[in-house]
Amino acid sequence: MFAWLVEHIVSIVPFWVWLTIACAGGIGYFFSGIITLIPFLMPYKELVKIFFIVVCLGGTFMCGSDGVTSIWQEQIKEANARIAAAEAKSKETNIVIQKEYVDRVKTVKEVQLQIQEKIITDTQIIDAECKIAPEAIEDLNAAAMPRGKK
């Protein structure tokens, strides 16, 4: 929860603001020693030093958080660009695969039709002698084989 809160605060406020706060805390701590010269502020010297130390450390912490947040934002942008490129490539590949699939189905159908036509033409030879003709064996083997093999 704390990291989420810091990230949103850091993303709203520009970097130079955090740098100014850190520098102001350092300068304030440096000049807090002058308070010893003013008699009525002398009892608050330690309190003022602690306050400026906290301001300087808080500004420094937020400067670092801003740097880390900007690095993460750049990495997110790069990842989104890679995702968009991968999606575009995936669409192209899907189109190629779909075309290949359609072509293969078309080829299989054509081969099936050719084998069916050959069986129809060879039925006369097979029926004429009532023997198993070599053409019948070739037709059945051709029908059983995957395309491209003989």
C-alpha positions in Angstrom: 0.0 0.0 0.0 2.8 2.4 0.9 4.6 1.7 -2.4 1.4 2.4 -4.3 0.9 5.6 -2.5 4.4 6.8 -3.1 4.3 5.9 -6.7 1.1 7.9 -7.3 2.5 10.9 -5.3 5.8 10.7 -7.2 4.0 10.5 -10.6 2.0 13.6 -9.9 4.8 15.9 -8.7 7.7 16.8 -11.0 11.2 15.8 -10.2 12.5 19.3 -9.7 10.1 19.8 -6.8 11.6 16.9 -4.9 15.1 18.1 -5.7 14.3 21.5 -4.4 12.8 20.1 -1.2 16.0 18.0 -0.6 18.3 20.9 -1.3 16.2 23.2 0.9 16.4 20.7 3.7 20.2 20.5 3.4 20.6 24.2 3.2 18.2 24.7 6.2 20.2 22.2 8.2 23.5 23.9 7.3 22.1 27.3 8.4 20.3 26.0 11.5 23.6 26.6 13.3 23.0 30.3 13.0 20.1 30.0 15.3 22.6 29.8 18.2 23.3 33.4 17.6 19.7 34.5 18.2 19.0 34.1 21.9 15.3 33.6 21.9 15.5 30.8 19.2 18.3 29.0 21.0 16.0 26.4 22.7 14.6 25.3 19.3 18.0 24.7 17.7 17.8 20.8 17.9 14.2 20.8 16.9 14.9 22.8 13.8 17.9 20.6 12.9 15.8 17.5 13.2 13.1 19.1 11.1 15.6 20.0 8.3 17.2 16.5 8.4 13.7 14.9 7.9 12.9 17.4 5.1 16.3 16.6 3.4 15.9 12.8 3.8 12.3 12.9 2.6 13.2 15.0 -0.5 16.1 12.6 -1.2 13.9 9.6 -0.9 11.3 11.0 -3.2 14.0 12.0 -5.8 15.1 8.3 -5.8 11.5 7.2 -6.0 10.9 9.4 -9.0 14.0 7.9 -10.7 12.8 4.4 -10.1 9.3 5.2 -11.2 10.5 6.7 -14.5 12.7 3.6 -15.1 9.6 1.4 -14.6 7.5 3.5 -16.8 10.1 3.2 -19.6 10.2 -0.5 -19.2 6.4 -0.6 -19.4 6.4 1.4 -22.6 9.0 -1.0 -24.1 7.0 -4.0 -23.0 3.9 -2.6 -24.5 5.7 -1.9 -27.8 7.0 -5.5 -27.9 3.5 -6.8 -27.1 2.0 -4.7 -30.0 4.7 -6.0 -32.4 4.0 -9.6 -31.3 0.3 -9.2 -31.8 0.8 -7.8 -35.3 3.2 -10.7 -36.1 0.6 -13.1 -34.6 -2.1 -11.8 -36.9 0.1 -12.2 -39.9 1.1 -15.7 -38.9 -2.6 -16.6 -38.3 -3.5 -15.4 -41.8 -0.6 -17.5 -43.3 -1.7 -20.6 -41.2 -5.3 -20.2 -42.2 -4.4 -20.0 -45.8 -2.1 -23.0 -45.5 -5.0 -24.9 -43.8 -7.4 -24.0 -46.5 -4.9 -25.0 -49.2 -4.3 -28.4 -47.5 -8.0 -29.1 -47.1 -8.5 -28.2 -50.8 -5.7 -30.5 -51.8 -7.1 -33.4 -49.7 -10.5 -33.0 -51.3 -9.0 -32.9 -54.8 -7.1 -36.1 -54.1 -10.2 -37.8 -52.7 -12.2 -36.8 -55.7 -9.5 -38.1 -58.0 -9.4 -41.5 -56.2 -13.2 -41.7 -56.2 -13.3 -41.1 -59.9 -10.6 -43.7 -60.5 -12.5 -46.2 -58.4 -15.6 -45.5 -60.5 -13.7 -46.0 -63.8 -12.0 -49.1 -62.5 -15.2 -50.7 -61.2 -16.0 -52.0 -64.7 -12.6 -53.8 -64.9 -13.1 -55.2 -61.4 -16.7 -56.4 -62.0 -16.0 -57.9 -65.4 -13.7 -60.7 -64.2 -14.9 -61.0 -60.6 -11.3 -61.3 -59.5 -9.4 -58.8 -57.5 -7.6 -56.8 -60.1 -4.3 -55.1 -59.5 -6.1 -51.8 -60.2 -8.4 -52.4 -57.2 -5.5 -53.0 -54.9 -3.8 -49.8 -56.2 -7.0 -47.8 -55.7 -7.5 -49.1 -52.2 -3.8 -48.5 -51.3 -4.0 -45.0 -52.8 -7.1 -44.2 -50.8 -5.5 -45.5 -47.6 -2.2 -43.7 -48.0 -1.7 -40.1 -46.9 -1.3 -37.7 -49.7 2.1 -37.4 -51.2 3.1 -41.0 -50.4 3.0 -43.9 -52.9 
